[in-house]
Structures are given as structure tokens and as C-alpha cells.
Amino acid sequence: MVLNGTTLTAILCFHYCHFMLQISPQAAVRELETAVRIQPDLAQAYYQLSRAYTVLGETSKSQESQAAFAKLKQQELDEDKQMMEEVQRQSSSLAH
């Protein structure tokens, strides 16, 4: 994730919504939808969006958000695994 003004706006929106969910789930949904529109790879925003939809009883939207969260988290894990494999290859080549 590249940190630029747009990304920071999305991250701030996500954190604001974490607290807003307790007060007004509808407002949290609006803000979280904005966050994922601005920064579509913000996995935690999809997680919070899923929670907000659950509170509102919108099961299908909650499940869609859960799926988006799971997909993004899997991508992050795959990227981390690739980086670790690259580090191990580099370390191994330096040792020889």
C-alpha cells in the first residue's frame, strides 16, 4: 500500500468509522463505503463494513464485505510469503 493523501484519507475514514459503528451504523456504512471507494485495498475497512452491515441486518452485503476482506487478506499473506521466499533466496546466495 502506497501512503499518499488519498490513502491517508481512506485510513482516517476507516478509523473514524470504527468508533462511529457504536453510535450510528448507517453513518459508519456511508463512511466505510467512501473509504473502500478511495482505497479499494484497505482490508480492515471491509471488515468494519461487514460488521456494520451485520448490525443493520444486511446479511448479503455483510457477506460480500467479508469475502472482499478475506480476498485482500489472502493477497497480503501471499505477498508476504513471496517476500520471505525472496529474502531466504538472497540469504542463501550470500551464504555460499
C-alpha positions as CSV (number, residue, x, y, z in Angstrom):
1,M,0.0,0.0,0.0
2,V,1.4,3.4,-1.0
3,L,0.9,6.2,1.5
4,N,-0.3,9.3,-0.2
5,G,-3.1,11.8,0.5
6,T,-5.8,9.5,-0.8
7,T,-4.6,6.5,1.2
8,L,-4.3,8.6,4.4
9,T,-7.9,9.9,3.8
10,A,-9.2,6.3,3.5
11,I,-7.3,5.2,6.6
12,L,-8.6,8.1,8.6
13,C,-12.1,7.4,7.4
14,F,-11.7,3.7,8.5
15,H,-10.5,4.7,12.0
16,Y,-13.3,7.2,12.4
17,C,-15.9,4.5,11.4
18,H,-14.5,2.1,13.9
19,F,-15.9,4.4,16.6
20,M,-18.8,5.6,14.6
21,L,-20.1,2.0,14.3
22,Q,-21.1,2.2,18.0
23,I,-23.1,5.3,17.6
24,S,-24.6,5.1,14.1
25,P,-24.1,2.0,11.9
26,Q,-25.7,3.8,9.0
27,A,-23.2,6.7,9.1
28,A,-20.4,4.1,9.5
29,V,-21.6,2.3,6.4
30,R,-21.6,5.6,4.4
31,E,-18.1,6.5,5.6
32,L,-16.7,3.0,5.1
33,E,-18.1,2.8,1.6
34,T,-16.3,6.0,0.9
35,A,-13.1,4.6,2.3
36,V,-13.1,1.5,0.1
37,R,-14.0,3.6,-2.9
38,I,-11.0,5.8,-2.2
39,Q,-8.7,2.9,-1.3
40,P,-10.1,-0.5,-2.5
41,D,-7.2,-2.5,-0.9
42,L,-8.0,-1.3,2.6
43,A,-8.9,-4.7,4.0
44,Q,-9.8,-3.6,7.5
45,A,-12.4,-1.2,6.1
46,Y,-14.1,-4.2,4.5
47,Y,-14.0,-5.9,7.9
48,Q,-15.6,-3.0,9.6
49,L,-18.1,-2.6,6.8
50,S,-19.1,-6.2,7.3
51,R,-19.7,-5.6,11.0
52,A,-21.8,-2.5,10.2
53,Y,-23.9,-4.4,7.7
54,T,-24.4,-7.2,10.3
55,V,-25.6,-4.7,12.8
56,L,-28.1,-3.3,10.3
57,G,-29.3,-6.8,9.4
58,E,-28.0,-6.6,5.8
59,T,-26.7,-10.2,5.6
60,S,-25.8,-10.4,1.9
61,K,-23.9,-7.1,2.0
62,S,-22.1,-8.3,5.1
63,Q,-21.1,-11.5,3.4
64,E,-19.9,-9.6,0.3
65,S,-17.7,-7.4,2.6
66,Q,-16.4,-10.5,4.4
67,A,-15.4,-12.0,1.1
68,A,-13.6,-8.8,0.0
69,F,-11.8,-8.7,3.3
70,A,-10.8,-12.4,3.1
71,K,-9.6,-11.9,-0.5
72,L,-7.5,-8.9,0.4
73,K,-6.0,-10.6,3.5
74,Q,-5.1,-13.7,1.4
75,Q,-3.4,-11.4,-1.1
76,E,-1.4,-9.8,1.7
77,L,-0.4,-13.3,3.0
78,D,0.7,-14.4,-0.5
79,E,2.7,-11.2,-0.9
80,D,4.4,-11.7,2.5
81,K,5.2,-15.3,1.6
82,Q,6.8,-14.2,-1.7
83,M,8.9,-11.6,0.1
84,M,10.0,-14.1,2.7
85,E,11.0,-16.6,0.0
86,E,13.0,-13.8,-1.8
87,V,14.8,-12.9,1.4
88,Q,15.6,-16.6,2.0
89,R,16.9,-17.0,-1.5
90,Q,19.1,-13.9,-1.1
91,S,20.3,-15.0,2.3
92,S,21.1,-18.4,0.8
93,S,23.0,-17.0,-2.1
94,L,25.0,-14.7,0.2
95,A,26.0,-17.7,2.4
96,H,27.5,-19.5,-0.5
